[in-house]
Amino acid sequence: MTKALVKLQQKFADLRSEKGATAVEYGLMVALIAVVIIVAVALLGKNLSTLFNTVSNSV
């Protein structure tokens, strides 16, 4: 009977494992970083292009 209780406790411990939650958190952080990079490139893209063209024309 004790062995059955130990196995049952182990199964519940596996269900409460936080490995999946950690993976989801890392995925959300990566997605947020990607969004920030995309927004930064979209906002600064034209300004950088103009700056590089100005520098190349002056050289």
Number of C-alpha atoms within 10 A of each C-alpha: 5 7 8 9 10 11 11 12 12 12 11 11 11 11 9 10 10 11 10 9 10 11 11 12 12 11 12 12 12 12 12 12 12 12 12 12 12 11 12 11 13 11 11 10 12 11 12 12 11 11 12 12 12 11 10 9 8 7 6
